[in-house]
Amino acid sequence: MTTIRRATAADARVLDEMVRELAAHEGSAEHVRVDEKGWRASLKRDDVTVLIAEQRQNAVGFASMMRRFHLWSGAEHLALDDLFVREGHRDQGIGTQLMSAVAELADEDDLLVLRGVRLDNYSGQRFYSRLGASLTTKMTATWTREHYRLHLAATR
């Protein structure tokens, strides 16, 4: 049986482990900068929510999100940052259970849920489509510190 609960600062270590597993799975381990201490601090923020899926008191997945204000709509929304189920626990409906818990949180305040999905993540796209989410194509422009500092140096 899987239970879903809200993460607390006591979950910082296991969240750090799972985020690193997710990053390794996606081939982006070098981008993880947060550590256990950072998770402890993040979990104290009012705008951050992390849900943990557990089986037999062992963490098997999580959903992390932030509450954000959207200027065009003039309303807040839930920005789903990560949805992850550990290897060996996938294809058991845990991701769907986590998303149902996300929907419950969103429904409390009538919030839109937004989630970015990579264009090459076809299984993720199918998953969100099955939930009833609409998929739109939008590219993300990432402006690194290095590159915007080069821009600033060139324009000063």
C-alpha positions as CSV (number, residue, x, y, z in Angstrom):
1,M,0.0,0.0,0.0
2,T,1.3,3.5,-0.9
3,T,0.7,6.5,1.3
4,I,1.2,10.1,0.3
5,R,2.2,12.7,2.8
6,R,3.7,16.2,3.0
7,A,7.4,16.3,3.4
8,T,9.0,17.8,6.5
9,A,12.6,18.9,7.3
10,A,13.2,15.4,8.6
11,D,12.8,14.2,5.0
12,A,15.7,16.3,3.7
13,R,18.2,13.4,3.4
14,V,15.8,11.1,1.5
15,L,14.8,14.0,-0.8
16,D,18.4,14.8,-1.5
17,E,18.9,11.1,-2.4
18,M,15.8,11.0,-4.7
19,V,16.7,14.2,-6.5
20,R,20.1,12.9,-7.2
21,E,18.6,9.6,-8.5
22,L,16.2,11.7,-10.7
23,A,19.1,13.8,-12.1
24,A,21.2,10.7,-12.8
25,H,18.2,9.1,-14.6
26,E,17.8,12.3,-16.7
27,G,21.6,12.6,-17.3
28,S,21.8,15.9,-15.5
29,A,23.5,15.0,-12.2
30,E,26.0,17.8,-12.7
31,H,23.2,20.4,-12.4
32,V,22.1,19.4,-8.9
33,R,23.4,22.1,-6.5
34,V,21.1,21.6,-3.5
35,D,22.1,19.3,-0.7
36,E,20.4,18.0,2.5
37,K,20.9,21.3,4.3
38,G,19.4,23.2,1.3
39,W,16.4,20.8,1.3
40,R,15.9,21.5,5.0
41,A,15.7,25.2,4.3
42,S,13.5,24.9,1.2
43,L,11.0,22.8,3.1
44,K,10.5,25.6,5.6
45,R,9.4,28.0,2.8
46,D,5.6,28.7,2.6
47,D,5.7,28.6,-1.2
48,V,7.3,25.2,-1.4
49,T,5.4,21.9,-1.1
50,V,6.9,18.4,-1.5
51,L,4.8,15.3,-1.3
52,I,6.4,11.9,-0.5
53,A,5.1,8.6,-1.6
54,E,5.9,5.8,0.9
55,Q,5.5,2.0,0.9
56,R,6.2,0.3,4.2
57,Q,7.7,3.6,5.6
58,N,10.2,3.8,2.8
59,A,10.2,6.7,0.3
60,V,9.5,5.5,-3.2
61,G,8.7,8.8,-4.9
62,F,8.0,12.5,-4.6
63,A,6.3,15.5,-6.2
64,S,7.8,18.9,-5.6
65,M,6.1,22.2,-6.4
66,M,6.1,25.9,-5.8
67,R,3.2,28.2,-5.5
68,R,3.8,31.1,-7.9
69,F,2.0,34.3,-9.0
70,H,1.2,34.5,-12.7
71,L,1.2,38.1,-13.9
72,W,-1.1,37.6,-16.9
73,S,-3.8,35.9,-15.1
74,G,-3.4,37.9,-11.8
75,A,-3.6,34.6,-9.9
76,E,-1.4,32.0,-8.3
77,H,-0.7,28.6,-9.7
78,L,1.1,25.5,-8.6
79,A,4.3,25.0,-10.6
80,L,5.1,21.3,-10.5
81,D,8.9,21.1,-10.4
82,D,9.5,17.4,-10.3
83,L,7.6,14.1,-10.2
84,F,9.7,11.1,-9.6
85,V,9.2,7.4,-8.7
86,R,12.1,5.3,-7.8
87,E,13.2,2.5,-10.0
88,G,11.6,-0.8,-9.0
89,H,8.4,1.1,-8.0
90,R,7.4,2.4,-11.4
91,D,4.4,1.3,-13.3
92,Q,2.5,0.7,-10.1
93,G,0.3,3.8,-10.2
94,I,2.5,5.8,-7.7
95,G,3.0,8.7,-10.1
96,T,-0.8,8.9,-10.6
97,Q,-1.3,8.8,-6.8
98,L,1.2,11.6,-6.4
99,M,-0.6,13.7,-9.1
100,S,-4.0,13.0,-7.4
101,A,-2.5,14.5,-4.2
102,V,-1.2,17.5,-6.2
103,A,-4.7,17.9,-7.6
104,E,-6.2,17.9,-4.1
105,L,-3.8,20.7,-3.1
106,A,-4.6,22.7,-6.2
107,D,-8.3,22.2,-5.7
108,E,-8.2,23.7,-2.2
109,D,-7.5,27.1,-3.7
110,D,-8.7,26.6,-7.3
111,L,-5.2,26.7,-8.7
112,L,-4.0,25.9,-12.2
113,V,-1.2,23.3,-12.2
114,L,1.7,23.9,-14.6
115,R,4.4,21.3,-15.4
116,G,7.2,21.6,-18.0
117,V,7.9,18.4,-19.9
118,R,10.9,18.0,-22.2
119,L,10.1,17.6,-25.9
120,D,11.9,14.3,-26.0
121,N,10.1,12.9,-22.9
122,Y,7.4,11.0,-24.7
123,S,6.4,8.8,-21.7
124,G,6.0,12.0,-19.6
125,Q,3.8,13.5,-22.3
126,R,1.7,10.4,-22.5
127,F,1.4,10.3,-18.6
128,Y,0.2,13.9,-18.4
129,S,-2.2,13.5,-21.3
130,R,-3.8,10.5,-19.6
131,L,-4.4,12.7,-16.6
132,G,-6.3,15.1,-18.8
133,A,-3.6,17.8,-19.0
134,S,-3.3,19.8,-22.2
135,L,0.1,19.8,-23.8
136,T,1.5,22.9,-25.5
137,T,4.9,23.5,-27.0
138,K,7.0,26.1,-25.5
139,M,10.8,26.4,-25.5
140,T,12.6,27.4,-22.3
141,A,15.4,30.0,-22.7
142,T,18.0,29.5,-20.0
143,W,20.3,32.5,-19.5
144,T,23.2,31.3,-17.4
145,R,25.2,33.6,-15.1
146,E,28.2,33.3,-17.4
147,H,26.2,34.3,-20.5
148,Y,24.2,37.2,-19.0
149,R,27.5,38.5,-17.4
150,L,29.1,38.5,-20.9
151,H,26.0,40.4,-22.2
152,L,26.3,42.9,-19.4
153,A,30.1,43.4,-20.0
154,A,29.4,44.0,-23.7
155,T,26.6,46.5,-23.1
156,R,28.3,48.6,-20.3
